[in-house]
Amino acid sequence: MNWRELSALRDCFGIVRYSTEFELPAGLIEKRTGLTLALGQVCELAQVWVNGRAVGTSWSAPYQMDITDFVRPGKNSLRIE
């Protein structure tokens, strides 16, 4: 392996934890349009929780999850590991 390959590999070691809160308008849920969370770049896999409930694990592209049944109107919490 060269230095660049090792540098890229280094970026994927360990568990990264990300958490945030977001507001969801009530009308969006009432329409039942479906909400998909796009996770972006993932090195191996991503475990997702919404409002303290496990949504699931994504391990292949595209890294997306349906979170429709886990969100509620108003404030929601999101955790990704």
Secondary structure, 3 states (H helix, E strand, C coil): CCHHHHHHHHCCCCCCCEEEEEEECHHHHHCCCCCEEECCCCCCCEEEEECCEEEEEECCCCCEEECHHHCCCEEEEEEEC
